[in-house]
Amino acid sequence: MDVIDHFIRWAKERPDLPAIAEDRRVYSYGQLYELVGALVNQFSRVEIPVVLIACKQGAVAYASMIASALAGGFYSPVNVQSPQQKIRNIIEALRPNIVVASLEDFPLANEFDFIQVRIDSNNVPSSKASFKRHRCYHRQAYIAFTSGSTGMPKGVVIPRQGLNHYISWWRKELRVGPQDRLSQHPNIGFDLSVPDIYGALSSGACLFPFSIESDRLFPARKIARDRITLWNSVPSIVDLMETANELNSEYLSSVNIFTFCGEPLLSHQLATLFDARPDCIVYNTYGPTEATVAVSYKKITADNYQHLCNPTAALGQPIGKMRVDLLRSVEQGGEEIVISGPQLAIGYHEDPDATAKAFRPLERDGQQIRTYFTGDIATKRDDELYFFGRGDQMIKVRGYRIEIGEIQTAFERLGWQPLRLFLYQGELCALVKNRADRKFEARSVRKKLSESLDSYAIPTHIGAVDMLPLSTNDKSQLDERELFALIGER
């Protein structure tokens, strides 16, 4: 049964159940279904709707996702806080024929003549009239745009079967139902928002979007205020709550399950979380965007977490019909995680070369199986799989996957030659080459970088040096601690 059909069943059988609790309004399942119907009538004005969703997380954004499927099309969500040029690049690559956005706050929606239908997210046409759904769902569910090495975003095309397989596992494993109140912290442009949205709305649960900046900075306060029962985010949000002195039972008493994805879950994060809530359950999940959010999971408790950290938490077993293998890779310098199964992306939007490079056939049991080479290096201990690092030119910051080439290109456009980009204590850092004709000012460089890079891709610490010296033991490359010591920001 498709996730959309699950939502419709709840809307028809339990229309009074709360579906979306925004800051100023609560939408019941029946009201959300009416909003979906109004949008389907708008989307059906084009033969195959290709919907760009450029609005804050909330009822209109979620209804647009559902309506795109019922109208026989698919959608692509963007983070409206991203640099305008990045969004412009996404629009040019996607060529949507429908855009849902606050047209007053998002003037880019009016720049492109190939957009046939423009809908103001602050003023969606209301309609209680019935709507005619398309005879079948589109093969594609959504396109998620991620970082590209040249600065041009890559569109990952997610199939409906992949979305349905993942959400089916998620609903059953976590036993989500009308009794649950789910967080929706990740921005809709980040695919980690997918389990929140579809997991809740296909289960009769209520979704609580984080649309106010203060809530995003102090998430534990919203958890306590809205009595969230199921939390989903990147692990670094645990550190954010701890820094605010809000990682305690006073704020987190309502949460039964914490799920994490997007970056390694660290042992100290689990220790502080279990200190606050020794009775809660934690799910550590792993997966790239190219395999529909997550493909493996490990159920962790206060009793077993120390055994399951090495020093990051174990990645666990595959979800449903997914398969996770390790393949020795001389090129990557270790054992690379290779994924197969129904959640694999169709490929990269209009990029057959990149698709062929990442999605490759492997012979298994006498058959050719389509697989995805993740570039992630892993190790095995006591039959448990542990993330070791990236084997290519890619890093992860707060769960966002960033091509190093994208950041290098941004520096070069500003006239600064990047020498090293690296992570130190979880923060993105950069060293660039000094110039005799220009004074280096870190604050000014960061401000300029914000015109082309998302905030998470802008290095927190930037320094300039004449050259990179050898390390104390004459290694050709310094380690991260030695590199960080070279940064003297001005």
C-alpha positions in Angstrom: 0.0 0.0 0.0 1.4 3.4 -1.0 2.2 5.9 1.7 -0.2 8.3 0.1 -3.0 5.8 0.3 -2.3 5.3 4.0 -2.7 9.0 4.5 -6.0 9.1 2.6 -7.3 6.2 4.7 -6.6 8.1 7.9 -8.2 11.3 6.4 -11.4 9.5 5.5 -11.7 7.2 8.6 -10.4 9.5 11.3 -10.8 13.1 9.8 -10.8 14.8 13.2 -7.3 13.5 14.2 -4.7 16.2 14.5 -2.2 15.9 11.6 -0.1 19.1 11.6 0.4 21.3 14.7 1.9 24.6 13.4 2.6 27.5 15.7 -0.6 29.2 15.0 -2.9 26.5 13.7 -3.6 22.8 14.0 -4.7 21.0 10.8 -6.8 17.8 11.3 -6.4 15.0 8.8 -9.7 16.0 7.2 -8.5 19.6 6.8 -5.2 18.6 5.4 -6.9 16.4 2.9 -9.0 19.4 1.8 -5.8 21.4 1.3 -4.3 18.5 -0.7 -7.4 18.4 -2.9 -7.2 22.1 -3.6 -3.6 21.7 -4.6 -4.3 18.7 -6.8 -6.8 20.8 -8.8 -4.1 23.4 -9.3 -1.4 20.8 -10.2 -3.6 19.0 -12.6 -3.4 22.0 -14.9 -0.2 20.5 -16.4 0.1 17.0 -17.8 2.9 15.8 -15.5 3.4 18.1 -12.6 7.1 18.8 -11.7 6.6 20.7 -8.5 9.3 22.9 -6.8 8.4 23.3 -3.1 10.1 26.4 -1.8 8.4 27.3 1.4 8.9 26.7 5.1 8.1 23.3 6.6 4.4 23.1 7.5 1.0 22.1 6.1 1.3 23.7 2.7 4.7 22.1 2.0 3.5 18.6 3.1 0.2 18.9 1.2 2.2 19.9 -1.9 4.2 16.7 -1.6 1.1 14.5 -1.4 -0.7 16.5 -4.1 2.1 16.1 -6.5 1.8 12.3 -6.3 -2.0 12.4 -6.6 -1.8 14.6 -9.7 0.6 12.1 -11.4 3.8 14.0 -10.9 6.7 14.4 -8.4 8.4 17.2 -6.5 11.7 18.6 -5.3 11.9 20.5 -2.0 14.5 23.2 -1.4 15.8 25.0 1.6 14.6 28.6 1.2 17.5 29.7 3.4 20.0 28.5 0.8 21.9 31.1 -1.3 19.8 32.5 -4.1 22.3 31.3 -6.7 22.2 27.7 -5.5 18.3 27.7 -5.7 18.6 29.3 -9.1 20.9 26.5 -10.2 18.4 23.9 -8.9 15.5 25.5 -10.8 17.5 25.6 -14.0 18.4 21.9 -13.6 14.9 20.8 -12.6 12.9 23.0 -14.9 9.7 22.7 -12.8 6.4 23.6 -14.3 4.8 24.4 -10.9 6.3 26.3 -8.0 4.8 26.5 -4.5 6.4 29.4 -2.6 5.8 32.6 -0.8 6.0 34.7 -4.0 6.6 37.9 -1.9 9.5 36.3 0.0 10.8 34.2 -2.9 11.0 36.4 -6.0 13.0 33.8 -7.9 9.7 32.0 -8.6 8.9 34.7 -11.2 12.2 34.7 -13.0 11.6 31.6 -15.2 9.2 31.5 -18.1 9.0 27.7 -18.1 7.1 27.7 -14.8 3.5 27.5 -15.8 1.7 27.5 -12.4 2.8 29.7 -9.5 1.1 29.2 -6.1 1.6 31.5 -3.2 2.1 29.3 -0.2 0.6 32.1 2.0 -2.6 32.1 0.0 -3.5 28.7 -1.4 -6.8 28.6 -3.2 -9.3 26.9 -1.0 -11.7 24.3 -2.3 -14.0 21.7 -0.7 -14.9 20.4 -4.1 -13.8 16.9 -5.0 -10.7 16.4 -7.0 -9.8 13.9 -9.7 -6.6 12.0 -8.9 -4.3 10.7 -11.6 -4.9 7.1 -12.7 -1.5 6.0 -11.4 1.5 7.3 -9.3 4.6 8.5 -11.1 7.6 6.2 -10.9 9.5 9.1 -9.3 8.6 10.2 -5.8 10.9 13.2 -5.4 14.3 14.6 -6.4 16.7 15.6 -3.6 19.4 18.0 -4.7 22.8 17.5 -2.9 26.2 19.1 -3.1 28.1 18.9 -6.4 31.9 19.0 -6.9 31.6 21.8 -9.5 29.2 23.9 -7.4 26.2 22.7 -9.4 23.8 20.7 -7.3 23.2 17.0 -8.1 19.6 15.8 -8.3 19.1 12.4 -6.7 15.9 10.8 -8.2 14.1 8.7 -5.6 11.6 6.1 -6.8 8.2 5.5 -5.3 9.1 1.9 -4.5 12.1 3.1 -2.5 10.0 5.6 -0.5 7.3 3.0 0.2 9.8 0.3 1.2 11.6 2.6 3.7 8.5 4.1 5.3 6.9 0.7 5.6 9.8 -0.5 7.6 9.9 2.7 9.6 6.2 2.6 10.6 6.3 -1.1 11.6 9.6 -1.0 13.5 8.8 2.1 15.5 5.1 1.2 15.9 3.9 4.7 15.1 0.3 5.5 15.6 -2.3 8.2 16.5 -0.9 8.3 20.0 2.4 9.7 18.7 3.7 13.3 18.4 6.6 13.5 15.9 9.2 16.2 15.6 10.0 17.6 12.2 13.3 19.4 12.8 15.3 18.8 9.5 14.6 21.3 6.8 12.4 19.9 4.0 15.4 20.4 1.6 17.2 17.7 3.6 16.0 14.2 3.0 16.2 13.4 6.7 12.8 15.1 6.9 11.3 12.3 4.9 10.6 9.8 7.7 9.1 12.6 9.9 6.6 13.7 7.2 5.6 10.4 5.6 6.1 8.3 8.8 3.6 10.5 10.7 1.0 11.2 8.0 0.8 7.5 7.0 0.3 6.5 10.6 -2.3 8.8 11.9 0.3 10.6 14.1 0.6 14.4 14.6 3.6 16.3 13.1 5.2 19.3 14.8 7.3 21.3 12.3 10.2 23.4 13.6 9.5 26.6 11.7 10.7 29.2 14.2 14.5 29.9 14.5 14.4 30.0 18.3 12.9 26.5 18.4 15.7 25.2 16.1 18.3 26.7 18.3 16.7 25.4 21.5 14.9 22.2 20.3 14.5 20.8 23.8 12.2 23.6 24.7 9.8 22.7 21.9 10.1 19.0 22.8 8.9 19.8 26.3 6.2 22.3 25.1 4.7 20.0 22.5 5.3 16.7 24.4 7.1 15.1 21.5 7.2 11.3 21.7 9.4 10.5 18.7 12.5 12.5 17.9 14.4 12.4 14.6 17.5 14.4 13.7 21.3 14.4 13.1 23.3 13.4 16.2 24.9 16.8 16.6 21.6 18.2 17.9 22.4 16.2 21.1 25.4 18.5 21.5 23.3 21.5 20.8 20.9 20.6 23.6 23.8 19.8 25.9 25.4 23.2 25.3 22.1 24.9 26.1 22.0 22.9 29.4 18.7 21.4 28.3 19.7 17.8 27.8 17.9 16.5 30.9 14.7 14.7 31.9 12.9 18.0 32.6 12.8 18.7 28.8 13.0 15.2 27.4 10.6 13.2 29.6 8.0 12.8 26.8 10.3 11.2 24.3 10.2 7.4 24.0 12.3 7.0 20.9 15.2 9.0 19.5 16.3 8.2 15.9 19.5 9.5 14.4 20.9 9.6 10.9 23.1 11.7 8.6 26.4 11.6 10.5 28.2 9.2 12.9 26.5 8.8 16.3 29.3 9.2 18.9 29.7 7.4 22.2 29.7 10.6 24.3 26.4 11.7 22.7 24.8 8.4 23.7 26.3 8.7 27.2 24.8 12.2 27.8 21.5 11.2 26.3 21.2 8.1 28.5 22.2 10.1 31.5 19.2 12.2 30.9 16.8 9.5 29.8 18.1 6.0 30.8 14.8 4.4 29.8 14.6 5.7 26.2 15.4 3.7 23.1 17.8 5.0 20.4 17.9 4.0 16.8 21.1 4.6 15.0 20.4 4.5 11.2 22.7 4.8 8.3 22.2 5.6 4.6 23.0 8.0 1.8 20.5 10.1 -0.1 21.0 7.8 -3.0 19.4 4.9 -1.1 16.3 6.7 0.3 17.4 8.1 3.6 18.5 5.0 5.5 19.3 1.4 4.8 20.4 -0.1 8.1 19.6 0.4 11.8 20.8 -0.6 15.3 18.5 -0.5 18.3 20.5 0.9 21.3 19.7 1.1 25.0 21.5 2.3 28.1 22.5 -1.3 28.8 24.2 -2.0 25.5 25.5 1.3 24.1 29.0 1.0 25.4 29.5 -2.4 23.8 28.1 -1.0 20.5 30.5 2.0 20.2 33.8 1.8 18.5 34.0 4.8 19.1 31.0 5.6 16.9 27.8 3.6 17.2 27.3 0.4 15.1 25.4 0.8 11.8 23.3 -2.4 12.4 21.5 -4.7 10.1 19.9 -3.9 6.7 16.3 -2.7 6.5 13.8 -5.1 4.9 14.9 -6.2 1.5 18.0 -4.0 1.5 21.5 -5.4 1.5 24.7 -3.8 2.7 28.1 -5.3 1.7 31.7 -4.4 2.2 33.9 -4.5 -0.9 37.7 -4.1 -0.8 38.6 -0.9 -2.7 42.2 -0.2 -3.5 41.1 3.2 -4.9 39.3 4.2 -1.6 41.9 2.7 0.7 39.7 0.4 2.7 36.5 -1.6 2.6 33.7 0.4 0.9 30.0 0.1 1.8 28.1 -1.1 -1.3 24.3 -1.0 -1.2 21.6 -2.9 -3.1 17.9 -3.3 -2.9 14.6 -1.6 -3.7 15.5 1.8 -2.1 18.3 2.6 -4.6 17.7 5.9 -6.5 16.9 5.8 -10.1 20.0 7.8 -10.7 21.1 11.5 -11.0 18.8 13.8 -12.7 19.9 14.2 -16.4 23.4 13.1 -15.6 24.0 9.6 -17.1 27.8 9.7 -16.6 27.6 10.3 -12.8 24.8 7.7 -12.6 26.9 5.1 -14.4 29.9 5.8 -12.2 28.0 5.5 -8.8 25.4 2.8 -9.7 27.2 -0.2 -11.0 26.2 -3.9 -11.6 27.9 -6.6 -9.5 27.7 -10.3 -10.0 26.1 -12.1 -7.0 24.9 -15.7 -7.0 25.3 -15.8 -10.8 23.1 -12.7 -11.3 23.9 -9.1 -12.2 22.7 -7.0 -9.3 22.4 -3.2 -9.4 24.4 -1.6 -6.6 25.4 1.8 -5.3 29.0 2.5 -4.3 28.7 4.9 -1.4 32.3 6.1 -1.0 31.9 5.3 2.7 34.6 3.2 4.3 33.6 0.8 7.1 35.2 -1.7 9.4 33.8 -4.8 11.1 34.2 -5.9 14.7 32.3 -8.7 16.5 30.0 -8.9 13.5 29.0 -5.3 13.8 29.6 -2.7 11.1 31.2 0.7 12.0 31.6 3.8 9.9 35.3 4.7 9.4 35.3 7.7 7.1 34.9 8.9 3.6 37.0 7.5 0.8 36.5 10.3 -1.7 36.4 14.1 -1.8 33.4 14.5 0.4 32.7 15.4 4.0 29.7 15.6 6.2 28.8 18.5 8.4 25.6 18.3 10.7 24.4 15.5 8.5 24.7 17.5 5.2 27.0 15.8 2.6 29.3 18.3 1.0 31.6 17.9 -2.0 35.0 19.4 -1.1 35.2 20.6 -4.7 32.1 22.8 -4.2 33.8 24.7 -1.4 37.1 24.8 -3.2 35.4 26.3 -6.2 33.8 29.0 -4.1 37.1 30.0 -2.6 38.8 30.1 -6.0 36.0 32.4 -7.3 36.9 34.8 -4.6 40.6 34.7 -5.6 41.8 32.5 -2.7 43.6 29.2 -3.3 42.4 26.6 -0.8 45.2 24.4 0.6 43.3 22.2 2.9 39.7 21.7 4.0 39.2 19.5 7.0 37.0 18.7 10.0 38.3 19.5 13.5 36.2 18.5 16.6 33.2 18.4 14.3 33.7 21.9 12.8 34.6 22.6 9.2 37.9 24.4 8.8 39.9 25.8 5.9 43.5 27.0 5.2 44.1 29.1 2.1 47.3 30.5 0.5 48.4 34.0 1.4 48.5 36.6 -1.3 51.0 39.4 -1.5 48.5 41.8 -3.1 45.6 41.3 -0.8 45.1 41.2 3.0 43.3 38.2 4.2 40.2 38.8 6.5 38.3 35.7 7.6 35.1 37.6 8.4 35.0 39.2 5.0 35.7 35.9 3.2 33.0 34.1 5.1 30.5 36.8 4.2 31.4 36.5 0.5 31.2 32.7 0.7 27.6 33.0 2.0 26.5 34.3 -1.5 27.2 30.9 -3.1 27.4 28.3 -0.2 24.8 27.1 2.3 25.6 28.1 5.9 26.7 24.6 6.8 29.2 24.5 4.0 31.0 27.7 5.1 34.0 26.9 7.2 33.7 28.0 10.8 37.4 28.7 11.0 39.5 30.0 8.1 43.2 30.8 8.1 45.8 31.9 5.6 49.4 30.6 5.4 52.3 30.9 2.9 52.6 27.1 2.7 51.8 24.0 4.6 54.9 22.8 6.6 55.7 19.2 7.2 54.5 17.7 10.4 56.8 17.1 13.3 57.6 13.6 12.2 58.2 14.7 8.6 54.9 13.4 7.3 53.8 14.9 4.0 50.5 16.0 5.6 49.7 17.4 9.0 46.9 15.9 11.1 43.8 17.9 11.9 45.1 19.1 15.2 48.3 20.4 13.7 46.3 22.0 10.8 44.0 23.8 13.2 46.9 25.2 15.1 47.9 27.1 11.9 44.6 29.0 11.8 45.1 32.5 13.2 41.9 34.3 12.1 42.0 38.0 11.4 
